[in-house]
């Protein structure tokens, strides 16, 4: 299976990246053999040292960047016969996709931001040539989480790149990246994949029946991973159903407050579940790395390392709570968008067709103006959470606004 097969509904992006990977291979070949001609049809201008992948949530920015990294390191013998880089089977592709390639560095964060220390280390690494003789690739997932100091450090690396270094940055939109950085990157905008394309992927790769696959694709609203979870995870479907009951539960103040508390408690439970499975193991692994044993004195430097780890774990828990709440709010937005579509008589597909009875009930209970105000209330809640407003207060304000209509 080609590395490009993971990109759902992104034919234009695949075409651009494939062409760039061919041009990159021609550049490497010309560099190894002085005066060697470029591959037929390969245009060196198609390749650049910095790329910015943007698009709506779940469209596959990181998937596209990872596929491009694999194509740059592809060693398939078919390339000599004009094959497309990114076969998915060679050692280069396999090690990149598994995260073990020596010349591909993934930058991720479980917390709320990427610090300047991490970015300075990457800039230093970017100044060196790849060990395998092809490309040194640095993939920054969630580049919008860079702190101001980290973004300025990244700018130095992008401004003065090594001849064989490629930066791949992923962010929700161009506006989430510093203008000085995005002006030095080639922009690739992924679009929201169609429900049909996502459903086809669920049938082919996950073995989901066509009916449930289509329903999950609609409910996922273009988010591929969200659609997959809804298709294969019963708990995810149960939580979505619980969220979509909220419009029926806000008839009085007590119902509003109860619904808000339930949403926040669910987000907290998710964060605690993650902590139970990861935090203890991370702490034990860290202590083992320092050679600590039970009942003995802590080795020098371990206390500071444990404190730093606890700080990262706390940040990860906060991010998990926010992401759980954000998923619930996106489900609510999709619900009220469907309500608005019904009120205006739209004939398009509904994301929540499996809750058609509830949609009809809410649509007939009030005018479209009320639905628009409810949509604005959900959006205002998301903005409040981004500003670090207490989650319970933000969600309670939203549910009370949903009741007022």
N, C-alpha and C positions, 0 to 999 in steps of 0.2 A: 504494500500500500504506500503510495507516494505521501510525502510530508504535506503536500498541498490538499490532500483529501480531508484534512481536519477543518479546513476553512469552508464554512457553509454559506453558500450564496454570495461569494466574494470573487467572482470570475475576473473582474477587472483588476483587482488587487493581485490575484495570483499571476495574471499575465505580466503585470509590471515587475513583480518581484522575481519571477522566472527570468525575465529579460535582464534584470540587473545582476542576477546570479551568473548568467552566461557571460555578461560583460566582465564581472569580477574574475571569473576563471581565465578569461583572455588576458586580463591585466597581470595575473599571477604568472601565466605562461610566458608572457613577453618579458617579465622581470627576471625570470630564471634563465632564459636564453636570449642574450642580447640580440636585438634585431629580428626576433621571431615574429612572424605575422600574427595578427589577431585572428580569432576564429571567424569563419565566414558568418556574416550577419550579426556579429557581436559589436555593439557600440559602447565604447568605454564611457561615454557621457551618461549612460544609463545607471552607472554605479556611483555612489557617493559615500562619504565617510560617516554621515549621521542621518538617521531616519526617525521620523516622529509618526507613530501609529495612533490614530484617534478614532473614535466611534462611540456609539451608544453602549450602555452597559450590556455585557454578554455577547457583543458582536464578534469578539475574537481577536482583539488587538494583540494580546500576549501570544495567542496561538499563531497569528500571522508572523510575529517577530521571531518566535521559536522556529517556525518552518523556514523562514529566511536564513536564520543562523545555520540550520541543518543543510540548506542548499549551498551555502557558502563553503561548508566543510565537506560536501559530498565527494566521495572518491569512486563512484560507480564507474566500471569500465565502459558502460554504455555512453558515457560522455564523449569518448573518442569517436563515437559513431553519430554524434549529434543529438544525444539524449538530453532530456531536461534535468538540470541539477535538482536534487531533492528526491532521490529514488526511494528513500525510507528503509532500505535494506543494508546498505554498506556500513562499514565501521564508523565513518564520519557521521552519517545521519543517525545511526543507532545511539552513539555516545552523546550526541547533542540532545536528542529527545529524552534520553534517560538522565540527563543532567551531569554526566561524568566526563565530558570532553574537556581536555586540558586548556584549550584556547577559547572556551566560551564561559563567561562569567554571568551568572544570574544574580540580579540585585532585587531582593524582595524584602518586605517588612510585614511583620505581624502586628506592629504597632500603628501609631497614628502618623508617624513621619519618618523620613530617612535623614539621618544626621550628617553633619559636615565631615566628621571623622571618617565615616565609611566612604564618603564620596572622594575625599582626598586620597585615600588608599587606592581607589579605582583609577583615579587620574594618573597616579604614579605607575600603576600596572599598565595602563593604556599606552604609556610611552615606550614600552618594550615590544620587540617583534614576537610573533607567535612561535611557539615551540615546534609546531607541526609544519611550518613553512607555508601555511595558507593565510588565514585571517585570524586576528584576535578580536573576538566579538564580545561586547559588553551590553547585556540586555537589562535595562532598568524598567522593571514592572512598576506601575503606579508612580510615574515621574512627577505627577501632581502632588505627591506627598513629600517632596523634597523641601527641607527648610530653606529659608532665604540664603543662609550661608552655604548650604549644600548645593543649591542651584548655582551660586556664584562659582563654587569650586568646579562644578560640572562644566560651566561655561569655558573655563580655562582649558579643559580637556578637549572640548569640541572645537575651540578656536585654533588650537595647535595640535592636530591629530598626528599620530604616527602613520606612516604610509600604509601600514597593514592593519590598522585598527578601525573597527566599525562600531559606532554607537547606535543602539536600537532603543528608543524611548517610547513608552506606552502611556497614554493619558486619555481621559474622557474627551477632552476637546483642546483645540489650539489655545484657547484663552487660559487654560490651566497651566501653561508653561510660559516661562519668562520670554518676552519678545526677543531678547538678545540670543536666546537659545534656539527658539523656533525659526528664527531667520537664518540659521546656519544648518537647518535640517531639511530634508526632503519630506514633504507631508504626504501621508497616505490616509485617506478617510474611508473607514469601513462603514458599510450601510447596514441597516437592520435587516437580517435575513427574513425571507418570507416564511409564513407558517408552513407552507407546503415543503419548502426545503428543509426546515428543521424536523418536520414529521418524517420525511424520507430518511434523514440521518438517524433518527431514533429507531426506525424500523430496521435499517440495514446494520447498524452498529450495536444496538442494544437489544435487538430482538423483541421490541415492543409491538403489540398488535396495532394495525393501522388506525383503528378507531380511537383507542386511548392515546396513541402517539399524536394524532391530530389535535385532540382536546388539550393535551399537555403543551403542544406547540403554541396554540392560541393563548392559553393561560400564561405561558412564559413571556409573551409579548416581545418576542425577538431575542430574549436572553437564552442562549443555548444551554448553559449549565443549569439555569433555573428550570427550563423545560425538561431536561434530563432528570433532575431531582423529582419533579412532579410526576414524571412517567414511571419511575422505578422505586420511589420512596413513599411508602404509605403515610409515614409521619409528616412528610412535607405536604401531602395532599390534605391531611387532617388539619394542619395549622392554617393552610390557606382557607379551608372551609370555615374555620373559626373566625378568621379575619373578616370574611365576607358576610358573617352574621352581624357584624357591628352596625351596619345601616338599619337593621331591624331592632337593635337593642338600645338605641339612643332616644327612645321616646320620652324618657324622663331623666332628671339629673342623676338619680341613683344609677340608672343603667349606663349613663355616660361615664361616671366615675369608675364603675365596675369594669367596663370594657377597657378603659385606659389602664387600670391596674393590671388587668390580665395580660395586655400586650407587653407592658414593662416587665412583669414577672416572667413571661415566656423568654424575653430577651436575656434576662438575668440568668435563667436556668440554662440557656444555651451557652453562655459564657462560663458558667460553673462546670458544665459538662465537659467543655473543652479543657478547662483547668485541671480537672480530675485526670484526664487522659494524657496531658502533655506536661503540665507544670512539675508534677512530682518526678517524672522521668528525666526532665531536663535538669532538675536540681540534683538528682542522684548521679547523672552522667557527669555533671560539672565537678561534684565532689570526688568522684572516682578519677577524673582527670588530674586533680590536684593530689591524689593519693591519700585522701582523708579516710579514716576508719572510725567506726562507731566507738565513742568513749575516749578517743584520743584528742589531743589539742589540734585545732584547725591549722593547717599549713599556712605559711606566710602568703599573703595576697588573696587567699580564698574568700575571706569575708567581703572584700570589695567586689570580687567577681560575683558572689552570690547576691549582693545588694543590687548590682547592675542587672543581673538576670531577673530578679524580682520586679525591678522597674519595667523591664521589657514585657514581663508577663502581665503586669497590671495594665500596661498600654494595650496589649493584645486583647485583654478581657473587655476593655472599653470599646475597642474597635468591633469586637464580636457583638456586643450589645447594640451598637449603632447599626451594624449591617443587618441584624435580625429585625430591628425596628424599621429600617429602610425598606426591606423586602415586604414587610406588612403594609407600609405606606404605599408602595408601588402597586400592590394588589388592590388597595382601596382606590387609588387613582384609576386603575383599569376598570374597576367596577363602576365608578361614577362616569367615566368616559362612555361606557356602554349604556348607562342610563340616559346620558345626553343624546347618544345616537338614536335611541328609541324615541325620545321626545321630539327629535327633529325628523323622524321617519327615515333614517338612513337604512339602506339595504345592504350595507357592508357586513362582513363577519364580525361577530362579537367575541371578545377575549374570554368572556365568562358565560358562554352559551350553556354550559352545564348548570348554571344557576339562573336560568331564564325566568323562572317563576318569581324569584326575588327581584330580579331586574324589572319585570313588568309591574310588580307591586310598588316599587319605589318610583318608577317613572310616572305612574298614574296618580301618585299621591301629591305631586306638586309641580310647579312650573320649571322650565329650563333655567330660569334665573337662579332658583334655589340650588339647582345642581351645580351651576357655575360657582356659586359661593362656597359650596362644599368642596369642590375641587381646589379652590383657592385656600381653603382651610387646611387641606392636606399638604399643599405645597408650602404653606407658612410653617407647618409643623416640621417639615424637612429642613427648612432654612433655620428654624430655631435650634434643632439638634446640631446642625453644622456650626452654630455659634456657641455650642456647649451649654445651652439652656438645660436645666434639670429635665431628664427624659419624662418623668411622671407629670411635671407641670406642663410641658409642651404637649404631651398626648392628651392630657385632660382638657387643655384649651381647645384642642382640635375636636374632640368628641362633643364638647359643649357647642362648638360652632356647627358641627354636623346636625345636632338637634335643632339649632335655631334655623338652619337652612337659609 
